[in-house]
C-alpha cells in the first residue's frame, strides 16, 4: 500500500522514488552514449544483408562491409 490510512508514505515508496530519480538522472547524463549505441545498431543492421550475401559467395566479410561503406561514400559524393 502506497499511502496508509493515516496519510503516511511508506519507506519502500520513498526508496522507489529515489531509485527511479537516480535512474532518470543516469540516462539523462549518458544520453550521448545511448544515441551512439543506437546509431551503431542501426548501421550494423543495415549492413548485415550485404555481409550475409558476401558470406554466401565466400567473399570475406571485411571486403563486403568495406564495399558498402565505399559505395555509400561514393553515392554521397556524386549527389
Backbone as XML, in Angstrom:
<?xml version="1.0"?>
<chain id="A" units="angstrom">
  <residue number="1" name="UNK">
    <atom name="N" x="0.845" y="-1.169" z="0.000"/>
    <atom name="CA" x="0.000" y="0.000" z="0.000"/>
    <atom name="C" x="0.901" y="1.247" z="0.000"/>
  </residue>
  <residue number="2" name="UNK">
    <atom name="N" x="0.646" y="2.199" z="-0.884"/>
    <atom name="CA" x="1.484" y="3.383" z="-1.005"/>
    <atom name="C" x="1.234" y="4.360" z="0.139"/>
  </residue>
  <residue number="3" name="UNK">
    <atom name="N" x="-0.012" y="4.684" z="0.387"/>
    <atom name="CA" x="-0.351" y="5.617" z="1.457"/>
    <atom name="C" x="-1.237" y="4.881" z="2.454"/>
  </residue>
  <residue number="4" name="UNK">
    <atom name="N" x="-0.842" y="4.942" z="3.708"/>
    <atom name="CA" x="-1.644" y="4.264" z="4.725"/>
    <atom name="C" x="-2.876" y="5.098" z="5.064"/>
  </residue>
  <residue number="5" name="UNK">
    <atom name="N" x="-3.676" y="4.564" z="5.945"/>
    <atom name="CA" x="-4.918" y="5.253" z="6.292"/>
    <atom name="C" x="-4.671" y="6.578" z="7.007"/>
  </residue>
  <residue number="6" name="UNK">
    <atom name="N" x="-3.494" y="6.725" z="7.632"/>
    <atom name="CA" x="-3.223" y="7.989" z="8.316"/>
    <atom name="C" x="-2.477" y="8.993" z="7.430"/>
  </residue>
  <residue number="7" name="UNK">
    <atom name="N" x="-2.284" y="8.680" z="6.139"/>
    <atom name="CA" x="-1.669" y="9.625" z="5.210"/>
    <atom name="C" x="-0.163" y="9.519" z="5.118"/>
  </residue>
  <residue number="8" name="UNK">
    <atom name="N" x="0.472" y="8.582" z="5.803"/>
    <atom name="CA" x="1.927" y="8.442" z="5.772"/>
    <atom name="C" x="2.348" y="7.663" z="4.522"/>
  </residue>
  <residue number="9" name="UNK">
    <atom name="N" x="3.492" y="8.019" z="3.963"/>
    <atom name="CA" x="4.051" y="7.336" z="2.803"/>
    <atom name="C" x="5.086" y="6.341" z="3.321"/>
  </residue>
  <residue number="10" name="UNK">
    <atom name="N" x="5.055" y="5.113" z="2.809"/>
    <atom name="CA" x="5.966" y="4.079" z="3.307"/>
    <atom name="C" x="7.395" y="4.341" z="2.839"/>
  </residue>
  <residue number="11" name="UNK">
    <atom name="N" x="8.352" y="3.776" z="3.575"/>
    <atom name="CA" x="9.761" y="3.933" z="3.225"/>
    <atom name="C" x="10.075" y="3.236" z="1.902"/>
  </residue>
  <residue number="12" name="UNK">
    <atom name="N" x="9.378" y="2.161" z="1.611"/>
    <atom name="CA" x="9.597" y="1.464" z="0.343"/>
    <atom name="C" x="9.225" y="2.364" z="-0.837"/>
  </residue>
  <residue number="13" name="UNK">
    <atom name="N" x="8.154" y="3.110" z="-0.698"/>
    <atom name="CA" x="7.737" y="4.026" z="-1.764"/>
    <atom name="C" x="8.761" y="5.147" z="-1.939"/>
  </residue>
  <residue number="14" name="UNK">
    <atom name="N" x="9.250" y="5.662" z="-0.844"/>
    <atom name="CA" x="10.280" y="6.709" z="-0.916"/>
    <atom name="C" x="11.533" y="6.164" z="-1.582"/>
  </residue>
  <residue number="15" name="UNK">
    <atom name="N" x="11.907" y="4.937" z="-1.248"/>
    <atom name="CA" x="13.080" y="4.311" z="-1.862"/>
    <atom name="C" x="12.900" y="4.117" z="-3.360"/>
  </residue>
  <residue number="16" name="UNK">
    <atom name="N" x="11.713" y="3.698" z="-3.766"/>
    <atom name="CA" x="11.447" y="3.518" z="-5.198"/>
    <atom name="C" x="11.524" y="4.833" z="-5.951"/>
  </residue>
  <residue number="17" name="UNK">
    <atom name="N" x="11.020" y="5.895" z="-5.347"/>
    <atom name="CA" x="11.080" y="7.210" z="-5.981"/>
    <atom name="C" x="12.526" y="7.672" z="-6.133"/>
  </residue>
  <residue number="18" name="UNK">
    <atom name="N" x="13.342" y="7.440" z="-5.113"/>
    <atom name="CA" x="14.754" y="7.828" z="-5.174"/>
    <atom name="C" x="15.483" y="7.023" z="-6.248"/>
  </residue>
  <residue number="19" name="UNK">
    <atom name="N" x="15.239" y="5.710" z="-6.293"/>
    <atom name="CA" x="15.888" y="4.871" z="-7.298"/>
    <atom name="C" x="15.446" y="5.263" z="-8.706"/>
  </residue>
  <residue number="20" name="UNK">
    <atom name="N" x="14.171" y="5.538" z="-8.908"/>
    <atom name="CA" x="13.676" y="5.964" z="-10.215"/>
    <atom name="C" x="14.300" y="7.297" z="-10.619"/>
  </residue>
  <residue number="21" name="UNK">
    <atom name="N" x="14.391" y="8.225" z="-9.681"/>
    <atom name="CA" x="15.012" y="9.516" z="-9.972"/>
    <atom name="C" x="16.476" y="9.358" z="-10.344"/>
  </residue>
  <residue number="22" name="UNK">
    <atom name="N" x="17.177" y="8.481" z="-9.639"/>
    <atom name="CA" x="18.586" y="8.228" z="-9.957"/>
    <atom name="C" x="18.717" y="7.610" z="-11.344"/>
  </residue>
  <residue number="23" name="UNK">
    <atom name="N" x="17.821" y="6.677" z="-11.677"/>
    <atom name="CA" x="17.855" y="6.059" z="-12.999"/>
    <atom name="C" x="17.623" y="7.070" z="-14.108"/>
  </residue>
  <residue number="24" name="UNK">
    <atom name="N" x="16.679" y="7.960" z="-13.902"/>
    <atom name="CA" x="16.410" y="9.008" z="-14.890"/>
    <atom name="C" x="17.616" y="9.928" z="-15.030"/>
  </residue>
  <residue number="25" name="UNK">
    <atom name="N" x="18.238" y="10.257" z="-13.915"/>
    <atom name="CA" x="19.426" y="11.121" z="-13.958"/>
    <atom name="C" x="20.562" y="10.456" z="-14.736"/>
  </residue>
  <residue number="26" name="UNK">
    <atom name="N" x="20.781" y="9.153" z="-14.517"/>
    <atom name="CA" x="21.848" y="8.434" z="-15.216"/>
    <atom name="C" x="21.584" y="8.421" z="-16.721"/>
  </residue>
  <residue number="27" name="UNK">
    <atom name="N" x="20.348" y="8.171" z="-17.119"/>
    <atom name="CA" x="20.026" y="8.156" z="-18.547"/>
    <atom name="C" x="20.221" y="9.539" z="-19.154"/>
  </residue>
  <residue number="28" name="UNK">
    <atom name="N" x="19.843" y="10.577" z="-18.436"/>
    <atom name="CA" x="19.999" y="11.935" z="-18.966"/>
    <atom name="C" x="21.467" y="12.332" z="-19.073"/>
  </residue>
  <residue number="29" name="UNK">
    <atom name="N" x="22.287" y="11.853" z="-18.164"/>
    <atom name="CA" x="23.712" y="12.188" z="-18.206"/>
    <atom name="C" x="24.462" y="11.404" z="-19.285"/>
  </residue>
  <residue number="30" name="UNK">
    <atom name="N" x="23.939" y="10.261" z="-19.668"/>
    <atom name="CA" x="24.640" y="9.405" z="-20.627"/>
    <atom name="C" x="23.881" y="9.277" z="-21.946"/>
  </residue>
  <residue number="31" name="UNK">
    <atom name="N" x="23.045" y="10.238" z="-22.287"/>
    <atom name="CA" x="22.222" y="10.121" z="-23.485"/>
    <atom name="C" x="23.061" y="10.071" z="-24.757"/>
  </residue>
  <residue number="32" name="UNK">
    <atom name="N" x="24.223" y="10.716" z="-24.760"/>
    <atom name="CA" x="25.072" y="10.695" z="-25.953"/>
    <atom name="C" x="25.582" y="9.287" z="-26.238"/>
  </residue>
  <residue number="33" name="UNK">
    <atom name="N" x="25.929" y="8.571" z="-25.179"/>
    <atom name="CA" x="26.397" y="7.193" z="-25.348"/>
    <atom name="C" x="25.262" y="6.315" z="-25.866"/>
  </residue>
  <residue number="34" name="UNK">
    <atom name="N" x="24.057" y="6.478" z="-25.305"/>
    <atom name="CA" x="22.904" y="5.699" z="-25.765"/>
    <atom name="C" x="22.602" y="5.989" z="-27.228"/>
  </residue>
  <residue number="35" name="UNK">
    <atom name="N" x="22.715" y="7.252" z="-27.624"/>
    <atom name="CA" x="22.467" y="7.622" z="-29.015"/>
    <atom name="C" x="23.511" y="6.999" z="-29.937"/>
  </residue>
  <residue number="36" name="UNK">
    <atom name="N" x="24.766" y="6.988" z="-29.507"/>
    <atom name="CA" x="25.828" y="6.372" z="-30.291"/>
    <atom name="C" x="25.594" y="4.872" z="-30.444"/>
  </residue>
  <residue number="37" name="UNK">
    <atom name="N" x="25.199" y="4.201" z="-29.366"/>
    <atom name="CA" x="24.922" y="2.767" z="-29.437"/>
    <atom name="C" x="23.729" y="2.463" z="-30.337"/>
  </residue>
  <residue number="38" name="UNK">
    <atom name="N" x="22.703" y="3.284" z="-30.278"/>
    <atom name="CA" x="21.538" y="3.094" z="-31.140"/>
    <atom name="C" x="21.912" y="3.274" z="-32.605"/>
  </residue>
  <residue number="39" name="UNK">
    <atom name="N" x="22.716" y="4.285" z="-32.906"/>
    <atom name="CA" x="23.160" y="4.524" z="-34.274"/>
    <atom name="C" x="24.009" y="3.362" z="-34.780"/>
  </residue>
  <residue number="40" name="UNK">
    <atom name="N" x="24.903" y="2.857" z="-33.929"/>
    <atom name="CA" x="25.737" y="1.722" z="-34.322"/>
    <atom name="C" x="24.895" y="0.482" z="-34.602"/>
  </residue>
  <residue number="41" name="UNK">
    <atom name="N" x="23.868" y="0.257" z="-33.803"/>
    <atom name="CA" x="22.996" y="-0.898" z="-34.021"/>
    <atom name="C" x="22.232" y="-0.769" z="-35.335"/>
  </residue>
  <residue number="42" name="UNK">
    <atom name="N" x="21.789" y="0.427" z="-35.662"/>
    <atom name="CA" x="21.060" y="0.642" z="-36.913"/>
    <atom name="C" x="21.982" y="0.440" z="-38.115"/>
  </residue>
  <residue number="43" name="UNK">
    <atom name="N" x="23.199" y="0.958" z="-38.036"/>
    <atom name="CA" x="24.155" y="0.787" z="-39.139"/>
    <atom name="C" x="24.507" y="-0.689" z="-39.309"/>
  </residue>
  <residue number="44" name="UNK">
    <atom name="N" x="24.721" y="-1.390" z="-38.195"/>
    <atom name="CA" x="25.055" y="-2.814" z="-38.269"/>
    <atom name="C" x="23.906" y="-3.611" z="-38.886"/>
  </residue>
  <residue number="45" name="UNK">
    <atom name="N" x="22.682" y="-3.272" z="-38.518"/>
    <atom name="CA" x="21.531" y="-3.965" z="-39.091"/>
    <atom name="C" x="21.384" y="-3.668" z="-40.579"/>
  </residue>
  <residue number="46" name="UNK">
    <atom name="N" x="21.744" y="-2.474" z="-40.993"/>
    <atom name="CA" x="21.641" y="-2.116" z="-42.408"/>
    <atom name="C" x="22.705" y="-2.813" z="-43.252"/>
  </residue>
  <residue number="47" name="UNK">
    <atom name="N" x="23.865" y="-3.078" z="-42.669"/>
    <atom name="CA" x="24.962" y="-3.700" z="-43.406"/>
    <atom name="C" x="24.852" y="-5.228" z="-43.413"/>
  </residue>
  <residue number="48" name="UNK">
    <atom name="N" x="24.100" y="-5.795" z="-42.502"/>
    <atom name="CA" x="24.032" y="-7.252" z="-42.356"/>
    <atom name="C" x="23.625" y="-7.980" z="-43.645"/>
  </residue>
  <residue number="49" name="UNK">
    <atom name="N" x="22.647" y="-7.509" z="-44.431"/>
    <atom name="CA" x="22.326" y="-8.240" z="-45.671"/>
    <atom name="C" x="23.508" y="-8.332" z="-46.636"/>
  </residue>
  <residue number="50" name="UNK">
    <atom name="N" x="24.287" y="-7.272" z="-46.740"/>
    <atom name="CA" x="25.454" y="-7.316" z="-47.629"/>
    <atom name="C" x="26.506" y="-8.278" z="-47.091"/>
  </residue>
  <residue number="51" name="UNK">
    <atom name="N" x="26.683" y="-8.316" z="-45.788"/>
    <atom name="CA" x="27.648" y="-9.237" z="-45.199"/>
    <atom name="C" x="27.207" y="-10.685" z="-45.405"/>
  </residue>
  <residue number="52" name="UNK">
    <atom name="N" x="25.927" y="-10.966" z="-45.260"/>
    <atom name="CA" x="25.423" y="-12.330" z="-45.495"/>
    <atom name="C" x="25.571" y="-12.719" z="-46.970"/>
  </residue>
  <residue number="53" name="UNK">
    <atom name="N" x="25.311" y="-11.776" z="-47.855"/>
    <atom name="CA" x="25.486" y="-12.050" z="-49.275"/>
    <atom name="C" x="26.945" y="-12.402" z="-49.562"/>
  </residue>
  <residue number="54" name="UNK">
    <atom name="N" x="27.862" y="-11.640" z="-48.979"/>
    <atom name="CA" x="29.282" y="-11.939" z="-49.159"/>
    <atom name="C" x="29.667" y="-13.293" z="-48.589"/>
  </residue>
  <residue number="55" name="UNK">
    <atom name="N" x="29.104" y="-13.660" z="-47.447"/>
    <atom name="CA" x="29.380" y="-14.979" z="-46.873"/>
    <atom name="C" x="28.895" y="-16.088" z="-47.805"/>
  </residue>
  <residue number="56" name="UNK">
    <atom name="N" x="27.751" y="-15.883" z="-48.422"/>
    <atom name="CA" x="27.185" y="-16.906" z="-49.305"/>
    <atom name="C" x="28.095" y="-17.144" z="-50.507"/>
  </residue>
  <residue number="57" name="UNK">
    <atom name="N" x="28.740" y="-16.103" z="-51.021"/>
    <atom name="CA" x="29.626" y="-16.238" z="-52.172"/>
    <atom name="C" x="31.101" y="-16.258" z="-51.777"/>
  </residue>
  <residue number="58" name="UNK">
    <atom name="N" x="31.366" y="-16.564" z="-50.524"/>
    <atom name="CA" x="32.734" y="-16.718" z="-49.987"/>
    <atom name="C" x="33.591" y="-15.461" z="-50.167"/>
  </residue>
  <residue number="59" name="UNK">
    <atom name="N" x="32.959" y="-14.319" z="-50.049"/>
    <atom name="CA" x="33.685" y="-13.043" z="-50.039"/>
    <atom name="C" x="33.935" y="-12.702" z="-48.582"/>
  </residue>
  <residue number="60" name="UNK">
    <atom name="N" x="35.172" y="-12.351" z="-48.223"/>
    <atom name="CA" x="35.440" y="-12.024" z="-46.820"/>
    <atom name="C" x="34.530" y="-10.889" z="-46.327"/>
  </residue>
  <residue number="61" name="UNK">
    <atom name="N" x="34.119" y="-10.980" z="-45.080"/>
    <atom name="CA" x="33.184" y="-10.019" z="-44.508"/>
    <atom name="C" x="33.743" y="-8.594" z="-44.565"/>
  </residue>
  <residue number="62" name="UNK">
    <atom name="N" x="35.038" y="-8.437" z="-44.324"/>
    <atom name="CA" x="35.645" y="-7.101" z="-44.335"/>
    <atom name="C" x="35.541" y="-6.474" z="-45.726"/>
  </residue>
  <residue number="63" name="UNK">
    <atom name="N" x="35.635" y="-7.292" z="-46.766"/>
    <atom name="CA" x="35.530" y="-6.780" z="-48.136"/>
    <atom name="C" x="34.094" y="-6.349" z="-48.424"/>
  </residue>
  <residue number="64" name="UNK">
    <atom name="N" x="33.136" y="-7.170" z="-48.007"/>
    <atom name="CA" x="31.723" y="-6.833" z="-48.256"/>
    <atom name="C" x="31.321" y="-5.566" z="-47.504"/>
  </residue>
  <residue number="65" name="UNK">
    <atom name="N" x="31.703" y="-5.474" z="-46.242"/>
    <atom name="CA" x="31.346" y="-4.298" z="-45.436"/>
    <atom name="C" x="32.068" y="-3.061" z="-45.959"/>
  </residue>
  <residue number="66" name="UNK">
    <atom name="N" x="33.334" y="-3.191" z="-46.324"/>
    <atom name="CA" x="34.068" y="-2.052" z="-46.890"/>
    <atom name="C" x="33.429" y="-1.590" z="-48.191"/>
  </residue>
  <residue number="67" name="UNK">
    <atom name="N" x="32.949" y="-2.545" z="-48.988"/>
    <atom name="CA" x="32.265" y="-2.179" z="-50.217"/>
    <atom name="C" x="30.999" y="-1.379" z="-49.961"/>
  </residue>
  <residue number="68" name="UNK">
    <atom name="N" x="30.273" y="-1.761" z="-48.906"/>
    <atom name="CA" x="29.068" y="-0.999" z="-48.567"/>
    <atom name="C" x="29.439" y="0.420" z="-48.163"/>
  </residue>
  <residue number="69" name="UNK">
    <atom name="N" x="30.460" y="0.555" z="-47.311"/>
    <atom name="CA" x="30.875" y="1.891" z="-46.872"/>
    <atom name="C" x="31.396" y="2.736" z="-48.040"/>
  </residue>
  <residue number="70" name="UNK">
    <atom name="N" x="32.222" y="2.126" z="-48.889"/>
    <atom name="CA" x="32.747" y="2.879" z="-50.032"/>
    <atom name="C" x="31.640" y="3.225" z="-51.025"/>
  </residue>
  <residue number="71" name="UNK">
    <atom name="N" x="30.712" y="2.315" z="-51.227"/>
    <atom name="CA" x="29.579" y="2.610" z="-52.104"/>
    <atom name="C" x="28.730" y="3.742" z="-51.553"/>
  </residue>
  <residue number="72" name="UNK">
    <atom name="N" x="28.518" y="3.742" z="-50.262"/>
    <atom name="CA" x="27.747" y="4.833" z="-49.643"/>
    <atom name="C" x="28.492" y="6.164" z="-49.732"/>
  </residue>
  <residue number="73" name="UNK">
    <atom name="N" x="29.825" y="6.120" z="-49.551"/>
    <atom name="CA" x="30.609" y="7.352" z="-49.653"/>
    <atom name="C" x="30.603" y="7.858" z="-51.089"/>
  </residue>
  <residue number="74" name="UNK">
    <atom name="N" x="30.726" y="6.940" z="-52.051"/>
    <atom name="CA" x="30.700" y="7.344" z="-53.456"/>
    <atom name="C" x="29.346" y="7.924" z="-53.829"/>
  </residue>
  <residue number="75" name="UNK">
    <atom name="N" x="28.282" y="7.284" z="-53.357"/>
    <atom name="CA" x="26.943" y="7.771" z="-53.631"/>
    <atom name="C" x="26.744" y="9.181" z="-53.045"/>
  </residue>
  <residue number="76" name="UNK">
    <atom name="N" x="27.286" y="9.391" z="-51.833"/>
    <atom name="CA" x="27.170" y="10.695" z="-51.196"/>
    <atom name="C" x="27.970" y="11.780" z="-51.923"/>
  </residue>
  <residue number="77" name="UNK">
    <atom name="N" x="29.084" y="11.393" z="-52.528"/>
    <atom name="CA" x="29.910" y="12.375" z="-53.232"/>
    <atom name="C" x="29.341" y="12.760" z="-54.598"/>
  </residue>
  <residue number="78" name="UNK">
    <atom name="N" x="28.552" y="11.884" z="-55.198"/>
    <atom name="CA" x="28.059" y="12.165" z="-56.537"/>
    <atom name="C" x="26.750" y="12.951" z="-56.541"/>
  </residue>
  <residue number="79" name="UNK">
    <atom name="N" x="26.170" y="13.154" z="-55.402"/>
    <atom name="CA" x="24.890" y="13.886" z="-55.384"/>
    <atom name="C" x="25.083" y="15.327" z="-55.084"/>
  </residue>
</chain>
